[in-house]
Amino acid sequence: MTIQQSIPSPAPPEATPAPDANSRVTPMMEQYLEIKAAHPGLLLFYRMGDFYELFFEDAEIASRTLGIVLTKRGKHQGMDIPMCGVPVERSEDYLHRLINAGHRVAVCEQTENPAAARARGNKSVVARGVVRLVTPGTLTEDTLLDARTNNYLLAIARARASSGGDRIGLAWIDISTSEFMVTECATAELAATLARINPNEVIVTDALYGDPDLGPLLRELPSVTPLTRDVFDGATAERRLCDYFAVATMDGLSAMSRLEATAAAAAVTYIDRTQVGKRPPLSPPSREAAGTTMAIDPATRANLELTRTLSGERRGSLLDAIDCTVTAAGSRLLAQRLAAPLTDSVGIARRLDAITAFVADSAARDDVRTTLRAAPDMSRALARLSVGRGGPRDLAGLRDGILAADQALARLAQLEAPPSEVVAVMEALRRPSRDLAREFERALAEQLPLIKRDGGFIREGYEAALDESRNLRDASRLVVAAMQARYADLTSIKALKIRHNNVLGYFVEVTAQHGDKLMAPPLNATFIHRQTLAGQVRFTTSELGEIEAKIANAGDRALNLELEIFERLCAMALAASDDLRAAAHAFALLDVATALAKLAVDDNYVRPEVDGSLGFAVEGGRHPVVEQALKRAGQPFIANACDLSPSPAQKSGQIWLITGPNMAGKSTFLRQNALIALMAQIGSYVPASRARIGVVDRLFSRVGAADDLARGRSTFMVEMVETAVILNQASERSLVILDEIGRGTATFDGLSIAWAAIEHLHEANRCRALFATHYHELTALSAKLPRMFNATVRVKEWQGDVVFLHEVLPGSADRSYGIQVAKLAGLPSAVITRAKSVLAKLEAQDRGQTARALADDLPLFAVPSRAAAEPAPPSEAEQMMEAVKALHPDEMSPREALEALYALKAKLPKG
């Protein structure tokens, strides 16, 4: 059973009846229907000459999606067959558009020469077969991929637990770079893990896709492929993995749990089937242990705009602001680090040491970056070659990469006491064989075609047999040129040309006004009419046919020899794939280190101190994205300090309650501190004058407001869901930023929720937190909560307007200046005047005094631990049931049984 049978096929439109393979059809259509039936749910690209043709429902879908003309070809069951096609030369462009539109494509090629089919009989059909299934997670072509982004296929397996604590195994692969990772997590952590991996395609079992709990989450992903259970068979997982990697036992691979192995086996099985036997070489699966990276939930990733802004654009994101890499591989690695910051201070220090070396040596940094600019994307070139989609330029890329490694090594050797990461990079760059580069340099021509079938990519003098065939081919072409001149003299037609195409071969072409002359005596004895077009008439001659056969034989032989040489060179490259991949990764590491060093120097970043404490002290902190935007506008960024470290008398970090007007910069202040912590833990310098960060295990952000109409959630509901995640999951080592909790409901409801949330963060979660609010009443809590600290954003009033100074200082604001901000926004003056009048009356009620009294009257939020919530008192019915359960009739005397009965009767409600 093929994988694709698990993908539901869309219902055929009413205008086009489903094709019946048992009906009487032409041999070609019979072949098409047979191949199509084996791949339901996929669009079939059926190769016919220089085009991929689509028929029936596939043609109608492709025509709508691609905006190409829908035509007809013959009839089936008495009705016209819809048809459209795309040229083979431009097929990748069309594939890209179809994949982006959510379709999957089966590519069906001619698997024999048409001459071989004709030899079997005039009505014989050229043999065809599907050579590849194109899906979002199995792409390798540059034209189908974003060079700066990984393209992951993710497999998800689930292990049921009787206690309800189900476990999830995940395996993700980028076949364009050979990366292969596995991990395991709890069901509650799946959403955060999916957001971190950001897969392009997900494969799951049919049962998991239909699961009432996980199904809705999976169906939100951009591309999910449900498969049959045999693909996720845990009993055969180890055997399939060993078979793929050609090892005898799992000992040759990294240690994995049974659940991780099940997901990994499903992923390689899917790749094996979609590539139709052409197995791309993958790195052995690398296991990601739990807790080694900072946990960041999907809402936090979106709110902080790590890799995309809220509008979905890369520009304006943190990644865009800090990405100074000069290679595609370096950009991908930086994005990976940003998605999964480390929690190991030793690993972080190792990365920082490499950056420090290049911060200190600007000449080395610039020289290495110059070398890297010439380094190709070796890992993706190698992947294309491994599945038969590579070309001569990919071989040249591997050659140039090895040569660039020598240049980089020569410059790195000049570093004084290179740090450990740079030493590892140098070792990896030494691994590829220089003999391989020399062989490629000797074999490949200066100018290389994109496609190997175009030929002409092997250097003259590399192989004698090829040179001989080329000479014969070129000499024949000189004969054609001489024949053209002779025919022009014979006919007295100077515009006569001898041309060639793949349909007619060589032919004589004249303009329409000269066509009659060649079809009339005596020239018609020499020139045989072939084709009449709107402006030209085409002919052939017996002599031209003989020359064409000689040219074709010589040209075909030369091309076949080149293709044989190409395959030999590919085999050499694939034999060295491990060393080449190691060098490619080393280039990426080097690119990220030098890029972050350049960023640190250009934008005045500082090396953070990262340790295992609960400290968090930032001096002169700045928002990396906002600062760059202001710099482009010629404006300064106002830096601010933030210290959430435990005080000498406390063991847990502080909570800052930040008040101040709208537009003053509270949200920017919150976000910048979260981003500084995140940047420190990816091993980057940070925008500050000094920073000491105790490792953050989880980062939470509740900033901004948006509804989720698709799920039926209001803005306030979304806010509460995100807040619930924080209060239920944040630990003492977490960093939480919360902005405007409780603003989406009635004033006292919102104030109550915000009040209780702060108490819970302080008493239960005990985390480091920044809490921005317009509920000034909350500042009174600082008198009761020893780890809570009030801060405010400084402003000045000038002639009735407010001036934002963007400075965060100790203290609290007594007003929000909302009316002044509304005036800046352009509200009508009448509305502003009326608002001031209403505000004056409300302020006369002195709500602040009421809040201080409330803080004195209410006891603190009593929570002994972060997991303990005070249970509701049992109902009378529940008390009765518990009392009955506590009885043991077989162990009771008659008197004891009678007393128990009276006791139960006494528990009944009166009346």
C-alpha positions in Angstrom: 0.0 0.0 0.0 1.4 3.3 -0.9 1.6 6.2 1.5 -0.6 8.3 -0.6 -3.6 6.0 -0.1 -3.8 7.5 3.4 -4.4 10.9 1.9 -8.1 11.5 1.1 -8.7 12.2 -2.5 -11.0 15.2 -3.2 -14.4 14.4 -4.7 -14.5 14.8 -8.5 -16.5 17.8 -9.8 -19.9 17.1 -11.2 -18.9 18.2 -14.7 -16.2 15.6 -14.9 -17.2 12.0 -14.1 -14.6 9.9 -12.4 -12.5 8.0 -14.9 -13.3 4.3 -15.0 -10.1 2.2 -15.7 -12.2 -0.7 -16.9 -13.8 1.3 -19.7 -12.4 1.1 -23.2 -9.7 3.7 -23.5 -6.6 4.4 -25.6 -3.3 2.6 -24.5 -1.8 5.9 -23.3 -4.9 6.9 -21.3 -5.0 3.4 -19.9 -1.5 3.8 -18.7 -2.3 7.2 -17.2 -5.3 5.9 -15.3 -3.3 3.0 -13.9 -0.6 5.3 -12.6 -3.1 7.8 -11.2 -5.1 5.0 -9.4 -1.9 4.1 -7.5 -1.4 7.7 -6.3 -4.8 9.1 -5.2 -4.8 12.5 -3.5 -1.8 13.7 -5.5 -1.7 15.7 -8.7 0.0 13.6 -11.4 2.6 15.3 -13.6 2.5 12.9 -16.6 5.5 13.4 -18.9 4.8 13.7 -22.6 7.8 15.0 -24.6 8.8 18.4 -23.3 5.7 18.9 -21.1 4.2 17.5 -18.0 0.5 17.0 -18.8 -2.4 16.8 -16.3 -5.8 15.3 -17.0 -9.3 15.1 -15.6 -9.7 16.6 -12.1 -6.0 17.2 -11.8 -6.0 19.5 -14.8 -8.9 21.5 -13.4 -7.2 22.0 -10.1 -3.8 22.9 -11.7 -5.5 25.3 -14.1 -7.2 27.2 -11.3 -4.1 27.2 -9.0 -1.6 28.1 -11.7 -3.7 30.3 -13.9 -3.0 28.3 -17.0 -5.3 27.5 -19.9 -7.5 24.4 -19.5 -7.9 22.5 -22.9 -9.4 19.2 -24.0 -7.9 16.0 -25.4 -10.1 13.3 -26.7 -13.1 11.8 -24.9 -13.6 9.5 -22.0 -17.0 7.8 -21.4 -18.4 10.1 -24.0 -17.2 13.3 -22.4 -14.2 15.6 -23.2 -11.1 15.0 -21.2 -9.9 18.2 -19.5 -6.1 18.7 -19.9 -3.4 21.3 -19.1 0.3 21.1 -19.1 3.5 22.8 -18.0 6.9 22.8 -19.8 9.5 20.6 -18.2 12.1 23.4 -18.3 9.9 25.6 -16.0 8.3 22.8 -14.0 10.0 23.8 -10.8 8.3 27.2 -10.8 4.9 25.5 -11.2 5.8 22.9 -8.5 6.6 25.7 -6.1 3.3 27.3 -6.6 1.4 24.1 -6.3 3.2 23.1 -3.1 2.6 26.5 -1.6 -1.1 26.1 -2.4 -1.2 22.9 -0.3 -1.0 20.3 -3.1 1.2 17.3 -3.4 2.5 16.1 -6.8 3.6 12.8 -8.2 6.1 13.2 -11.0 5.8 10.6 -13.7 8.7 10.3 -16.2 9.3 8.4 -19.3 11.5 5.4 -18.3 12.5 4.3 -21.7 13.6 5.8 -25.0 10.7 6.3 -27.4 12.6 4.4 -30.1 12.5 1.3 -27.8 8.7 1.7 -27.6 8.4 2.0 -31.4 10.4 -1.2 -31.8 7.7 -3.1 -29.9 5.0 -1.9 -32.3 3.4 1.2 -33.7 0.8 1.3 -31.0 3.1 0.7 -28.1 3.2 3.3 -25.3 6.5 4.6 -23.9 7.0 3.0 -20.5 6.5 5.5 -17.6 6.7 5.5 -13.9 6.5 7.8 -10.9 10.1 8.7 -9.9 9.3 11.1 -7.1 6.5 12.4 -4.8 6.8 16.1 -4.2 5.6 17.1 -0.7 6.3 20.2 1.4 8.7 18.4 3.7 10.7 16.5 1.1 12.0 19.3 -1.1 15.7 19.7 -2.2 15.7 22.1 -5.1 16.9 25.7 -4.5 14.0 27.1 -6.4 11.5 25.3 -4.1 13.3 26.3 -0.9 14.1 29.3 1.2 17.9 29.4 1.4 17.8 30.9 4.9 15.3 28.5 6.4 15.3 24.8 7.2 12.7 22.7 5.6 11.7 20.1 8.2 9.6 16.9 7.8 8.3 16.0 11.3 7.0 12.6 12.4 4.9 12.4 15.6 4.2 9.2 17.5 2.2 8.8 20.7 2.5 6.2 23.5 -0.7 5.8 25.5 -0.4 5.6 29.3 -3.1 4.1 31.5 -2.5 6.9 34.0 -3.3 9.5 31.4 0.3 10.8 31.1 0.7 10.1 27.4 4.1 10.7 25.9 4.9 12.1 22.4 7.9 11.0 20.3 9.1 13.4 17.6 11.6 13.0 14.8 12.4 15.8 12.3 14.5 15.7 9.2 15.7 18.3 6.7 16.7 16.2 3.7 18.1 19.3 2.0 20.8 19.5 4.7 20.7 15.9 6.1 19.9 17.1 9.7 18.1 14.5 11.8 16.8 15.1 15.3 14.7 13.2 17.8 13.1 14.0 21.2 10.3 13.0 23.5 7.9 15.3 25.4 4.7 15.3 27.4 1.4 15.9 25.6 1.1 19.3 27.3 4.5 20.3 25.8 3.6 19.4 22.2 2.4 22.9 21.1 5.6 24.6 22.3 7.8 21.9 20.7 5.9 22.3 17.4 6.4 26.1 17.5 10.1 25.6 18.1 10.7 23.1 15.3 8.3 25.0 12.9 7.9 22.0 10.5 6.9 22.4 6.8 5.1 19.0 6.8 3.9 16.7 9.6 3.1 13.0 9.4 0.9 11.3 12.0 -1.2 8.2 12.2 -4.9 8.4 11.1 -5.9 7.8 14.7 -3.8 10.7 16.1 -5.1 13.0 13.4 -8.6 12.2 14.5 -7.9 12.4 18.2 -10.3 14.7 20.0 -7.6 16.3 22.1 -4.6 16.5 19.7 -6.5 16.6 16.4 -7.5 20.3 16.6 -3.8 21.3 17.3 -2.6 19.2 14.3 -5.2 20.5 11.9 -3.9 24.0 12.6 -0.5 23.2 11.1 0.1 24.2 7.5 0.6 20.7 6.1 -0.3 17.4 7.8 -0.3 14.0 6.2 -2.2 11.3 8.0 -0.7 7.8 7.4 -1.6 4.2 8.1 -0.5 2.6 11.3 2.1 0.4 9.6 4.3 3.4 9.0 4.4 4.0 12.8 4.8 0.3 13.7 7.0 0.3 16.8 7.8 -3.4 16.5 9.6 -2.9 13.2 11.1 0.6 13.9 14.6 -0.5 14.8 14.8 -2.8 11.8 13.7 -0.1 9.4 16.2 2.4 10.9 19.1 -0.1 10.7 18.1 -0.9 7.1 18.1 2.8 6.1 21.5 3.5 7.7 22.9 0.2 6.6 24.0 -0.9 10.1 23.5 -4.2 11.8 22.3 -2.9 15.2 21.0 0.3 16.8 24.3 0.5 18.7 25.6 2.3 15.6 23.1 5.1 16.0 22.5 7.4 18.9 20.6 6.1 21.9 16.9 6.6 21.5 13.8 5.6 23.4 11.4 3.2 21.8 8.9 6.1 21.2 11.6 8.2 19.5 12.7 5.3 17.4 9.1 4.8 16.2 8.9 8.4 15.1 12.3 8.3 13.5 11.4 5.1 11.6 8.2 6.7 10.3 10.1 9.7 9.0 12.7 7.6 7.1 10.0 5.3 5.7 8.1 8.3 4.4 11.3 9.8 2.8 12.1 6.4 1.3 8.7 6.2 -0.3 8.5 9.8 -1.5 11.9 9.6 -3.1 11.0 6.3 -4.7 14.1 4.4 -3.6 16.6 7.2 -3.9 17.7 7.4 -0.3 19.2 10.8 0.6 22.1 10.4 3.0 21.1 11.5 6.4 23.2 12.3 9.5 22.6 9.7 12.3 19.7 10.9 14.5 20.8 13.2 17.2 18.8 13.0 20.5 17.7 16.2 22.1 17.5 15.6 25.9 14.6 17.2 27.8 15.5 20.5 29.5 18.5 21.3 27.4 16.8 24.3 25.7 14.7 27.2 27.0 11.0 26.3 26.7 9.0 29.0 24.8 5.3 28.5 24.1 3.7 29.5 20.7 2.1 32.7 22.2 5.4 33.9 23.5 7.2 33.3 20.2 4.5 35.3 18.4 4.4 38.1 21.0 8.2 38.6 21.0 8.3 38.4 17.2 11.4 36.2 17.2 11.5 35.1 13.6 8.4 36.7 12.2 6.4 39.8 13.0 2.7 39.5 14.0 1.9 40.2 10.3 4.0 37.2 9.2 7.0 39.1 7.8 10.6 38.5 8.5 11.5 42.2 8.3 11.0 43.7 11.7 11.6 40.5 13.7 14.5 39.8 16.1 16.1 37.4 13.6 16.1 40.0 10.9 17.7 42.6 13.3 20.5 40.3 14.4 21.2 38.3 11.2 24.4 39.6 9.8 25.4 36.2 8.3 26.8 36.0 4.8 25.9 32.4 4.0 22.5 30.6 3.8 23.8 27.9 6.1 24.8 30.5 8.7 21.4 32.1 8.5 19.7 28.8 9.1 21.9 28.0 12.1 21.2 31.3 13.6 17.5 30.8 13.2 17.9 27.3 14.9 19.7 28.9 17.9 17.1 31.6 18.2 14.3 28.9 18.2 16.0 26.9 20.9 18.2 28.9 23.4 20.5 26.7 25.6 20.0 26.2 29.3 23.6 24.9 29.8 25.8 27.8 30.9 28.9 25.9 29.8 27.6 25.5 26.2 26.6 29.2 26.2 30.1 30.2 27.3 31.7 28.1 24.6 29.7 30.1 21.9 30.4 33.4 23.6 34.2 32.6 23.6 34.1 32.2 19.8 32.4 35.6 19.4 34.8 37.3 21.8 37.8 36.1 19.7 36.3 37.8 16.6 35.3 40.9 18.5 38.9 41.3 19.6 40.4 40.7 16.1 38.5 42.8 13.6 41.0 42.0 10.8 40.4 38.2 11.2 36.7 38.8 11.4 36.6 40.7 8.1 38.9 38.3 6.3 36.9 35.2 7.4 33.6 36.9 6.3 35.1 37.7 2.9 36.1 34.0 2.5 32.6 32.8 3.6 30.9 35.0 1.0 32.5 32.8 -1.6 31.6 29.5 0.2 28.6 27.8 -1.4 25.8 25.9 0.4 27.6 22.6 0.4 25.0 20.6 2.4 22.1 21.4 0.0 24.3 20.8 -3.0 25.3 17.4 -1.6 21.6 16.5 -0.9 20.6 17.3 -4.5 23.4 15.2 -5.9 22.4 12.3 -3.6 18.8 12.1 -5.0 19.7 12.6 -8.6 18.6 16.2 -8.8 22.0 17.9 -8.8 23.8 19.5 -11.6 27.3 20.4 -12.6 27.1 23.6 -10.5 26.5 21.5 -7.4 29.8 19.7 -8.1 31.5 23.0 -8.6 30.0 24.2 -5.3 31.6 21.3 -3.4 34.9 22.1 -5.1 34.7 25.7 -4.2 33.8 24.8 -0.6 36.9 22.7 -0.1 39.0 25.5 -1.6 37.3 28.1 0.7 38.1 25.8 3.7 41.8 26.1 2.9 41.5 29.9 2.8 39.6 30.0 6.1 42.1 27.6 7.8 45.0 29.8 6.8 43.4 32.8 8.4 42.2 31.0 11.5 45.6 29.6 12.1 46.8 33.2 12.8 44.5 33.6 15.8 46.2 33.7 19.1 44.9 30.9 21.4 41.7 30.2 19.4 38.7 29.2 21.6 37.4 25.6 21.7 34.6 26.2 19.2 37.0 27.7 16.6 39.4 24.7 17.2 36.5 22.3 16.4 35.7 24.4 13.3 39.3 24.1 12.1 39.3 20.3 12.6 36.1 19.9 10.6 37.4 22.1 7.8 40.5 19.8 7.5 38.4 16.7 6.9 37.4 16.9 3.2 40.0 15.4 0.8 41.8 18.1 -1.2 42.3 15.4 -3.9 38.5 15.6 -4.5 38.7 19.3 -5.1 41.6 18.9 -7.4 39.8 16.2 -9.4 36.7 18.4 -9.7 38.8 21.3 -10.8 40.5 19.2 -13.5 37.2 17.8 -14.7 34.8 20.8 -14.7 34.7 23.4 -17.4 34.9 27.2 -16.7 31.3 27.9 -17.7 28.8 25.3 -16.4 25.2 24.8 -17.4 22.5 24.5 -14.7 21.2 21.2 -16.0 23.4 18.2 -16.7 21.4 17.2 -19.8 22.6 20.4 -21.5 26.1 19.0 -21.6 29.3 20.9 -22.2 30.4 20.9 -18.5 33.4 18.6 -18.7 36.7 20.3 -19.5 38.4 19.6 -22.8 41.3 17.2 -22.3 39.8 15.5 -19.3 38.8 12.3 -21.2 40.1 11.4 -24.7 36.9 9.5 -25.7 34.8 12.5 -24.9 37.1 14.9 -26.9 36.9 12.5 -29.9 33.1 12.5 -29.9 32.9 16.2 -29.5 35.3 16.8 -32.5 33.1 14.5 -34.6 30.0 16.4 -33.5 31.4 19.8 -34.1 32.8 18.8 -37.5 29.4 17.7 -38.5 28.0 21.0 -37.6 30.5 22.7 -39.8 29.2 20.5 -42.6 25.6 21.8 -41.9 26.9 25.4 -42.1 28.5 24.7 -45.5 25.3 22.9 -46.7 23.2 26.0 -45.7 25.5 28.2 -47.7 25.3 25.9 -50.7 21.5 25.6 -50.5 21.2 29.4 -50.4 23.3 29.7 -53.6 21.3 26.9 -55.3 17.9 28.6 -54.5 19.1 32.2 -54.6 17.4 32.7 -51.3 19.8 34.4 -48.9 17.4 34.1 -46.0 17.4 30.3 -46.2 18.4 28.7 -42.8 19.0 25.2 -41.6 17.5 25.0 -38.1 16.9 22.3 -35.5 14.2 21.5 -32.9 13.3 18.4 -30.8 10.3 17.6 -32.9 11.5 17.8 -36.6 15.2 17.5 -36.0 17.2 19.4 -38.7 15.1 21.2 -41.4 15.5 23.9 -44.1 13.5 27.0 -43.3 12.5 29.8 -45.7 10.0 32.6 -45.3 6.4 32.1 -46.6 7.1 34.2 -49.8 9.8 31.7 -50.9 7.9 28.5 -50.0 6.2 28.1 -53.4 9.6 28.4 -55.1 11.0 25.3 -53.3 7.8 23.3 -53.9 7.9 24.0 -57.7 10.2 22.3 -60.3 13.1 21.9 -60.4 13.8 22.6 -56.7 11.0 20.3 -55.5 13.2 17.3 -56.6 15.7 18.3 -53.9 13.5 19.9 -51.2 10.8 17.9 -49.5 8.0 19.8 -47.8 7.7 19.2 -44.0 5.6 21.9 -42.4 3.9 25.3 -43.1 3.6 27.9 -40.4 2.2 31.4 -40.4 5.4 33.0 -41.6 7.7 30.2 -42.5 7.8 27.0 -44.6 10.0 24.1 -43.6 11.6 21.4 -45.8 14.1 18.6 -45.6 16.4 16.8 -48.1 17.9 13.3 -48.4 21.3 14.7 -47.8 20.2 16.6 -44.7 18.7 13.4 -43.2 21.9 11.6 -43.6 23.9 14.3 -42.0 21.4 14.6 -39.1 21.9 10.9 -38.3 25.6 11.4 -38.1 25.3 14.5 -35.9 22.8 12.9 -33.6 25.0 9.8 -33.1 28.0 11.9 -32.4 26.1 14.4 -30.1 24.4 11.6 -28.2 27.6 9.8 -27.6 29.3 12.9 -26.4 26.4 13.7 -24.0 26.2 10.1 -22.7 30.0 10.2 -22.0 29.6 13.4 -20.1 26.7 12.0 -18.0 28.8 8.9 -17.2 31.6 11.2 -16.0 29.1 13.2 -14.0 27.9 10.1 -12.2 31.5 9.1 -11.4 32.1 12.5 -9.9 28.9 12.3 -7.9 29.9 8.9 -6.5 33.2 10.4 -5.4 31.3 13.3 -3.7 28.8 11.0 -2.0 31.6 8.7 -0.7 33.0 11.8 1.1 29.6 13.0 2.3 30.3 12.8 6.0 33.5 14.9 5.7 31.7 17.4 3.4 28.8 17.8 5.7 31.1 18.4 8.7 32.8 21.1 6.7 29.5 22.7 5.7 28.4 22.8 9.4 31.8 24.3 10.3 31.2 27.1 7.8 27.8 27.8 9.4 29.3 27.9 12.9 32.1 30.3 11.7 29.5 32.5 9.9 27.3 32.8 13.0 30.3 33.6 15.3 31.7 36.3 13.0 28.2 37.7 12.3 27.4 38.1 15.9 30.8 39.6 16.6 30.1 42.1 13.8 26.7 42.9 15.3 28.3 43.4 18.8 30.9 45.8 17.5 28.6 47.8 15.2 25.8 48.1 17.7 27.8 48.3 20.9 26.6 45.1 22.5 28.3 43.5 25.6 29.1 40.0 26.5 26.6 38.7 29.1 27.5 36.8 32.2 25.4 33.6 32.2 25.4 31.3 35.2 23.2 28.9 37.2 21.9 31.5 39.7 18.5 33.2 39.8 20.1 36.5 39.0 18.8 38.9 36.4 20.6 42.3 36.3 20.8 44.4 33.2 22.4 47.8 33.0 21.7 50.1 30.0 19.4 47.6 28.4 18.0 48.3 24.9 15.5 46.7 22.6 17.6 45.4 19.6 14.9 45.9 17.0 13.5 49.2 18.1 17.0 50.6 18.6 17.9 49.8 15.0 14.7 51.4 13.7 15.4 54.6 15.7 19.0 54.6 14.5 17.8 54.6 10.9 15.6 57.5 11.7 18.5 59.3 13.4 17.0 59.1 16.9 18.6 57.8 20.1 17.2 54.9 22.2 16.8 55.6 25.9 18.5 52.7 27.8 17.1 51.4 31.1 18.3 49.1 33.9 16.4 46.1 35.2 17.3 44.0 38.3 15.1 41.1 39.1 17.8 39.3 41.1 16.9 38.0 44.6 17.6 40.5 47.3 20.1 39.4 50.0 17.2 38.5 52.3 15.3 36.5 49.6 15.9 33.3 47.7 13.6 33.9 44.7 13.7 36.6 42.1 11.8 39.9 42.1 8.6 41.0 40.5 8.6 44.5 39.0 5.1 46.2 38.8 5.5 48.9 36.1 3.0 51.7 35.9 2.9 54.7 33.5 1.0 56.1 30.6 0.3 54.6 27.2 3.0 55.2 24.6 5.6 55.7 27.4 7.5 52.5 26.6 6.3 49.9 29.1 5.8 47.2 26.5 9.2 47.9 24.9 10.9 47.7 28.3 9.2 44.3 29.0 10.1 42.9 25.7 13.7 44.1 25.6 14.5 42.3 28.9 12.9 39.1 27.6 15.0 39.4 24.4 18.2 40.2 26.3 17.7 36.9 28.3 17.0 35.0 25.1 19.9 36.4 23.2 22.3 35.7 26.1 21.2 32.0 26.1 21.7 31.6 22.3 25.3 32.6 23.0 25.2 36.1 21.7 26.3 39.5 23.0 23.4 41.6 24.2 22.3 45.2 23.8 23.3 46.5 27.2 26.2 48.1 29.0 26.3 45.1 31.4 24.2 42.0 31.8 24.2 39.1 34.3 21.6 36.4 33.5 20.8 33.4 35.7 19.7 30.6 33.2 16.0 30.9 32.3 14.3 27.5 31.9 11.1 28.9 30.5 10.2 32.2 28.9 6.7 33.5 29.0 5.2 36.6 27.4 1.6 37.9 27.6 1.8 41.1 25.6 -0.7 42.6 23.2 -4.2 41.6 22.4 -5.9 39.8 19.6 -9.0 37.6 19.2 -9.1 34.1 17.8 -12.4 34.0 15.9 -11.6 30.6 14.3 -11.7 29.0 17.8 -14.5 31.2 19.0 -12.3 33.0 21.5 -12.7 36.7 22.3 -9.7 39.0 23.0 -10.2 38.6 26.7 -10.5 34.8 26.4 -7.2 34.6 24.5 -5.6 36.8 27.2 -6.9 34.5 30.0 -5.8 31.3 28.2 -2.3 32.7 27.8 -2.2 33.9 31.4 -3.4 30.5 32.6 -0.5 28.8 30.8 1.9 31.1 32.6 0.4 30.6 36.1 0.2 26.9 35.7 3.7 26.3 34.2 6.1 29.0 35.3 8.8 27.9 37.8 11.2 29.7 40.1 13.8 29.7 37.2 11.3 31.1 34.6 11.1 34.7 33.3 7.6 36.1 32.9 6.5 39.3 31.2 2.9 40.3 31.5 1.3 43.4 30.0 -2.1 44.7 30.9 -3.7 41.7 32.5 -7.5 42.0 33.0 -8.1 45.0 30.6 -10.6 43.2 28.5 -13.4 42.9 31.0 -15.2 45.1 33.6 -12.9 47.3 35.7 -13.3 45.5 39.0 -13.2 42.1 37.4 -10.0 42.9 35.6 -8.4 44.5 38.7 -9.3 41.4 40.8 -7.8 39.0 38.2 -4.6 41.1 38.0 -4.4 41.3 41.8 -4.7 37.6 42.2 -2.3 36.9 39.4 0.4 39.0 41.0 -0.1 37.2 44.3 0.1 33.8 42.6 3.3 34.8 40.8 4.8 35.9 44.0 3.7 33.1 46.3 3.3 30.1 44.1 5.4 30.5 41.0 8.1 32.5 42.7 9.5 33.5 39.3 11.3 36.6 38.0 8.6 38.7 36.4 7.8 42.1 34.9 4.2 43.1 35.2 2.9 46.3 33.4 -0.5 47.6 34.3 -2.7 50.7 34.4 -4.4 49.4 37.6 -2.5 51.8 39.9 -4.3 50.2 42.8 -2.0 47.2 42.5 1.0 49.3 43.6 -0.3 49.0 47.2 0.7 45.3 47.1 4.4 46.2 47.4 3.7 46.8 51.1 2.6 43.2 51.6 4.7 41.3 49.0 8.4 41.5 49.9 9.7 40.6 46.5 7.5 43.0 44.6 9.1 46.3 43.5 7.2 49.3 42.0 8.6 51.0 38.9 7.3 53.7 36.6 8.0 55.3 33.3 8.9 58.9 33.6 6.9 61.6 31.8 6.5 65.4 31.9 3.4 67.5 31.4 3.9 70.6 29.3 1.1 73.1 28.6 -1.5 70.4 28.8 0.4 67.9 26.7 2.5 64.9 27.9 6.2 64.4 27.0 7.4 60.8 27.1 10.9 60.5 28.5 11.0 56.7 28.3 13.0 56.3 31.5 12.1 53.5 33.9 12.6 54.7 37.6 11.6 53.4 41.0 8.1 54.5 42.1 4.6 54.4 40.8 2.4 56.5 38.6 -0.8 58.0 39.8 -2.4 58.5 36.4 -2.2 57.0 32.9 -2.4 60.2 30.8 -4.9 58.3 28.5 -6.7 61.5 27.5 -3.4 63.2 26.4 -2.6 60.1 24.3 -6.1 60.2 22.8 -5.5 63.8 21.9 -2.3 62.9 20.2 -4.2 60.2 18.3 -6.5 62.9 16.9 -9.8 62.4 18.8 -12.2 65.3 18.3 -11.7 68.2 20.7 -15.3 67.9 22.0 -14.6 64.3 23.0 -11.3 65.3 24.8 -13.1 68.1 26.7 -15.9 65.8 27.8 -13.4 63.0 28.8 -11.5 65.5 31.0 -14.8 66.4 32.8 -15.7 62.8 33.4 -12.2 62.0 34.6 -12.3 64.8 37.2 -15.5 63.4 38.7 -14.2 59.9 38.8 -10.9 60.9 40.4 -12.8 62.7 43.1 -13.9 59.3 44.5 -10.2 58.5 45.4 -10.1 55.0 44.3 -6.5 54.8 45.4 -7.4 55.2 49.1 -10.0 52.4 48.6 -7.3 50.1 47.1 -4.9 50.7 50.0 -7.6 49.8 52.5 -8.4 46.7 50.4 -4.8 45.6 50.5 -4.8 46.0 54.3 -8.0 44.0 54.7 -7.3 41.1 52.4 -5.1 38.3 53.5 -2.3 37.3 51.1 -2.8 34.7 48.4 -2.1 31.5 50.5 -0.6 28.9 48.2 1.9 26.5 49.8 3.2 25.3 46.4 2.8 26.2 42.7 0.8 23.1 42.1 -1.5 23.4 45.1 -4.8 25.1 44.6 -7.2 25.2 47.5 -9.9 22.5 46.7 -13.5 23.4 46.9 -15.3 22.0 50.1 -17.0 18.6 49.3 -20.8 18.7 48.8 -23.1 16.9 51.2 -23.6 14.1 48.7 -19.9 13.7 48.3 -19.5 13.6 52.1 -22.2 10.9 52.3 -20.5 8.8 49.6 -17.1 9.1 51.3 -18.7 8.0 54.6 -20.3 4.9 53.0 -17.0 4.0 51.3 -15.2 4.1 54.7 -17.5 1.4 56.1 -16.4 -2.3 56.2 -19.5 -4.3 56.9 -17.7 -7.7 57.1 -15.6 -6.4 60.0 -18.4 -4.7 62.0 -20.4 -6.1 64.9 -24.2 -5.7 64.8 -24.0 -2.9 67.3 -21.3 -1.1 65.3 -23.4 -1.5 62.1 -26.4 0.0 63.8 -24.4 3.0 65.1 -23.0 3.6 61.6 -26.5 3.6 60.2 -27.6 6.2 62.7 -24.5 8.3 61.9 -25.3 8.2 58.2 -28.9 9.3 58.9 -27.6 12.2 60.9 -25.6 13.4 57.9 -28.7 13.7 55.7 -29.8 17.3 55.1 -32.6 18.5 57.4 -36.1 18.6 56.0 
